[in-house]
């Protein structure tokens, strides 16, 4: 059940949240908000695997 929830959340993240890797964002220049989005996406991806 938990894994299904995170897989669904991962699909929603992919559709809704911006992809910073495609934009080649430099993490040193990222804002706190951008870092929070990256951290959120990383946490969801880790839990969905």
Secondary structure, DSSP 8 states (H G I E B T S, - for coil): -HHHHHHHHHHHHHHHS--TTTTT--GGG--HHHHHHHHHHHHHHHHH-
